Amino acid sequence: VQLQASGGGWVQPGGSLRLSCSISGSTLDAHAIGWFRQAPGKEREGVSCIEGDDDNTYYTDSVKDRFTISGDSAKNTVYLQMNAVKPEDTGVYYCAADHRSCYYVLSRFTDLPTGLDYWGEGTQVTVSS
């Protein structure tokens, strides 16, 4: 299974950006797919997650009402629509897939002995004026 994140770039505060996570070697409904970010000098944090089999979605508090995660089974792709972005949203964004639920993917991924099943390479998001 391979994941490829794309769509990053530079955006002004208050602007929008859409990230894509393309999945190959498996199907979307077989996994929970999470978005994560890592700012310079900070630990990686979970941002949002979608459960591929039932489309339940989850968000960390700092992005609720601003970011929207969605999945397109036909394209085997998960999107992260980022609206009203803030400078603190800056970082490298990664997507990951796992057989566990979003509870583990989003909030307990650092506690898992073997980590999440699959990670993609990151895409840089820079929010500045």
VEXDREN-2710 file (C-alpha; in Angstrom, 1 decimal):
% VEXDREN-2710
k/r/px/py/pz
1/VAL/0.0/0.0/0.0
2/GLN/1.3/3.4/-0.9
3/LEU/0.0/6.9/-0.1
4/GLN/0.9/10.1/-1.8
5/ALA/0.1/13.5/-0.3
6/SER/-0.1/16.5/-2.6
7/GLY/-1.6/20.0/-2.8
8/GLY/0.6/21.8/-0.4
9/GLY/1.9/25.3/-1.0
10/TRP/1.9/28.9/0.2
11/VAL/-1.3/30.6/1.2
12/GLN/-2.1/33.8/3.0
13/PRO/-3.9/33.8/6.4
14/GLY/-7.6/33.4/5.9
15/GLY/-7.1/31.6/2.6
16/SER/-7.9/28.1/1.5
17/LEU/-6.0/25.1/0.3
18/ARG/-7.0/21.5/-0.6
19/LEU/-4.7/18.6/0.1
20/SER/-5.1/15.2/-1.6
21/CYS/-4.0/11.8/-0.4
22/SER/-4.0/9.2/-3.2
23/ILE/-4.0/5.5/-2.1
24/SER/-2.7/2.7/-4.3
25/GLY/-2.5/-1.0/-3.5
26/SER/-5.6/-1.1/-1.5
27/THR/-9.1/0.5/-1.3
28/LEU/-10.2/3.4/0.7
29/ASP/-12.9/1.5/2.6
30/ALA/-10.3/-0.9/4.1
31/HIS/-8.7/1.8/6.2
32/ALA/-9.0/4.7/8.4
33/ILE/-7.1/7.5/6.8
34/GLY/-5.6/10.3/8.8
35/TRP/-4.0/13.6/8.2
36/PHE/-1.1/14.8/10.4
37/ARG/1.1/17.8/10.5
38/GLN/4.5/18.6/11.9
39/ALA/5.7/22.1/12.4
40/PRO/9.4/22.9/12.7
41/GLY/10.7/22.0/16.2
42/LYS/7.4/20.4/17.2
43/GLU/6.0/16.9/17.4
44/ARG/3.8/15.4/14.7
45/GLU/0.1/15.9/15.6
46/GLY/-3.1/14.3/14.3
47/VAL/-5.3/16.8/12.4
48/SER/-8.2/14.8/11.0
49/CYS/-9.3/11.3/10.2
50/ILE/-11.9/9.5/8.1
51/GLU/-13.0/5.9/8.5
52/GLY/-13.2/4.5/5.0
53/ASP/-16.0/2.0/5.7
54/ASP/-18.5/4.4/7.1
55/ASP/-17.2/7.9/6.4
56/ASN/-17.2/9.0/10.0
57/THR/-14.9/11.9/10.4
58/TYR/-12.9/13.3/13.3
59/TYR/-10.9/16.5/13.9
60/THR/-8.5/17.9/16.4
61/ASP/-10.0/20.9/18.2
62/SER/-7.8/23.5/16.6
63/VAL/-9.1/22.8/13.1
64/LYS/-12.8/22.1/13.8
65/ASP/-15.1/24.2/11.7
66/ARG/-12.2/25.2/9.4
67/PHE/-11.0/21.9/7.9
68/THR/-13.1/19.3/6.2
69/ILE/-11.9/15.7/5.4
70/SER/-13.6/13.7/2.7
71/GLY/-13.1/10.6/0.7
72/ASP/-13.7/9.7/-2.9
73/SER/-13.9/5.9/-3.3
74/ALA/-13.9/6.0/-7.1
75/LYS/-10.6/7.9/-7.1
76/ASN/-9.3/6.1/-3.9
77/THR/-8.4/9.6/-2.6
78/VAL/-8.9/11.4/0.6
79/TYR/-9.0/15.2/0.7
80/LEU/-8.4/17.8/3.4
81/GLN/-10.1/21.1/2.6
82/MET/-8.4/23.8/4.6
83/ASN/-10.3/27.0/5.0
84/ALA/-9.6/30.1/7.1
85/VAL/-6.0/29.0/7.5
86/LYS/-3.8/30.5/10.2
87/PRO/0.0/30.8/10.5
88/GLU/-0.1/28.1/13.1
89/ASP/-1.4/25.7/10.4
90/THR/2.1/25.8/8.8
91/GLY/3.9/22.5/8.6
92/VAL/4.5/19.4/6.7
93/TYR/1.3/17.5/6.2
94/TYR/1.3/13.7/6.0
95/CYS/-1.4/11.2/5.4
96/ALA/-1.4/7.7/6.8
97/ALA/-3.6/4.6/6.6
98/ASP/-4.3/2.1/9.3
99/HIS/-6.6/-0.9/9.9
100/ARG/-7.6/0.5/13.3
101/SER/-10.3/3.1/14.1
102/CYS/-9.8/6.9/13.9
103/TYR/-9.6/7.0/17.7
104/TYR/-6.2/5.3/17.5
105/VAL/-5.1/6.9/14.2
106/LEU/-5.8/10.4/15.3
107/SER/-5.1/10.5/19.0
108/ARG/-3.1/7.4/20.0
109/PHE/-0.8/6.9/17.0
110/THR/2.3/7.7/19.1
111/ASP/1.4/5.0/21.6
112/LEU/1.1/2.1/19.1
113/PRO/4.1/-0.2/19.4
114/THR/4.4/-0.7/15.7
115/GLY/3.0/2.6/14.6
116/LEU/0.5/3.2/11.9
117/ASP/0.4/0.7/9.0
118/TYR/1.3/3.0/6.1
119/TRP/2.6/6.6/5.8
120/GLY/2.9/8.8/2.8
121/GLU/5.5/11.4/2.2
122/GLY/4.6/14.9/3.3
123/THR/3.6/18.0/1.5
124/GLN/4.6/21.4/2.8
125/VAL/1.9/24.0/3.8
126/THR/3.1/27.5/4.6
127/VAL/0.6/30.1/5.8
128/SER/2.1/33.6/5.9
129/SER/1.4/37.1/4.6
END
